[in-house]
Amino acid sequence: MTNPAHIPVILQEPRRHRYLKLIALFKIGKGMLLLLLGISLLFLNARTRWMDFLSSWTADEILMEHSKPVAFLLHNLQAVLTGGTLRATGLLALFYTAVLFTEGIGVYLEQRWAELLMIFATSALIPVEVRHLWHRPGLSSALILMVNCFIVWFLYRVLRRKPNPAPAPVERELAKIANPRRAKLIASSDS
């Protein structure tokens, strides 16, 4: 791998930075969507107007006030809204939002720890996505799985190629003494 001819084009210097920035913006975008979802889940519990609106909508607009399936769905929705499941899901969404923002901002700034965090966090979700694709095949599930596999592969290759930067040695210079007589005194005392 020391021969530059064998380095894939995607890993060469200008493109690698471009793809890192693109991956970081993708993660920040996912974090923004998850932030909106988490906030809406947390504050949806406090709004009883939603259930009143849905009940009046089913009675007035779609004229299914006495329909057993609609009443069953409304009852289940009310049970979910009043239970603690939605609040726990909202808190989990906000926690994962913090992880996504940390990954995205760190990778945008090309921090090595953020790239490692993104590899571990993204690869931990791949088995869940494979299971989802197995039980509910679809184009969007396949695309999400392929994008996350690409992110893990790309960041692994970037981390493998990029050496750990060692701090450059700092050469210290002695201060020059402006007074020549004092410099002779210091030099004679050192010997």
N, C-alpha and C positions, 0 to 999 in steps of 0.2 A: 504494500500500500504506500510505499515511499515514492513510487513513480507517479508524477502528476497526471500522466496519461490515463491511469486507471481510476482516477477520482471521478465519480459521476458528476455530470454537469450541475445537477441540483445542489451538490455540496460545495461547489466552487464559491469563492469568497463573496462576490457581489450578490449572487442569487441566494446563497445561504442566508444572508442577512434579510433579504426581502421575504423569504419564506418564514423565517423566525418572526418577523414583524406581522406577517399575515396570520400565522398561527396564534400569536398573542392577541391580535384584534378579534379573531374568531372566539377565543376563550373569554375575552372581555365582553363580547356581544352575548355569548351564552350566559354569562354572569348577570348582565343587565336584564335579560328575559327572566331568569330565575329569581332575581331580586323583585321584579314586578309580581311574579307568581307568589313568592313567599309573603310579600306584604299584603297582597289581595287575600291570600288564605288566612292570614292572621287577623285581618280586620273584617273579613266577611262574617265571622262569628258574631260580631257586635251589631250587625245590621239585621234586624227583624223585618225591615221593609222589603228585603229580597223575597222572603216567603209570602208576604202579603201581595207583592207585585205578581209573583208567579201564580198564586191562587186566583187573583182577579183576572190575570191574562188568560188562564185556562177557562175561566167561567165566561168572560166577555168576548174574547177574540176567537178562540178556536172552538167554543161551545162544547167543551168536554168536561163540564163540571162534575157530572155524575158517572164518568167513565171509570171503571175499576182499574184499568192499567195506569191511567193518569193519576188517580188517587193514590195508588200504590207507589208510583215514582215520586210523587210529592211527599208522601209520608217518609220514604227512605231518604230523600234529600233533606228533609227537616231533621231526621235522626242524625245524619252525618254533620249537618251544620251545628247542631246543639251539642254533639259529642266532642271529645277531646282529640279525635283522630286528625281533624283538619288543622288544629293548632300545632300538633306535633309535626305534621307534614310541613307546615309553614316554617317552623323553627329549623327543621332539617334543610329545607330549601335555602333559608338564609345562611346557615352554616356552610353549605356547599357553594353558595354565592361568594362567601369570603374566600374559600379555597380557589375558586375560579379567578377572582380578581387578583389574588396573590400570584397565582401562576401566570396570568396574562401580563400583569405589570412587570413581574420579574423577568419573564422571557422577552418582553419588549425592550427591557434594559440590558438584555443578554447576560443575565446572572446565571451562573452555573447551578446554584442550588435550586433555582426556579425550574430549570430544565429537568433536573432530577425529580423534583416534586411533580412536574407535569407528566413525566414518564410513568411514575408510580401511580398517580391518581387516574390517568387515562387507561393504563393497562389493567387496573383493578376493575374497571367497568366493562372491559371487553367480554368476559364470560357472561355477564348479565345481558349484554347486547346480543351475543350469540344465542343465548337461550330465548330471548325475545324473538329473534329472527327465526328460530326453529319452530316456535309455537304460532307465531303470527307473521308469516313471510310477507314482505312488502318492499317496495322500492325505497321508501324513506328509511326503513330499518337497515337495509343493505348499504345505503349511502352513508348513514351515520357510522356504521361499523367500519366501512372502508376508510372514511376520513380519520377516525380514531386510530385505526391500524397504521395509516400513513403517518400520523403525528408521532406515534410511538417509534416507528422505524426511523423517521427522519431525525428526531431528537436523540435517539440512541447513536445514530451515525455521527451527528454533530458532536455529541459528548465524547465519542470515541476518538474523533479526529482532533478536537480542540485540546491542546495540552493545558494542564493546570498552570496558570500563570504564576511564576515565582517572582517575588518582589525583587526589583532591581537593586543591586548594591549601591548604596549612596557613598560617594567619596567625600570625605570631610576634609576641608582645607583649614589650615591654621590661619588665624587672623593675622594680617600683616600689621606690624607695629610701626606707627608713623614716626616715632622718635628713634633715630638711629642709636643714640647713646643708650637708651633703655634696651634696645635689641641686643647690643653687645653685652650688657649686664646679664640678660636672661640667658644668652648663649654661653657665657662664661660660667654661670651657675649650674647649667645642665651638664657641663663636662667635668 
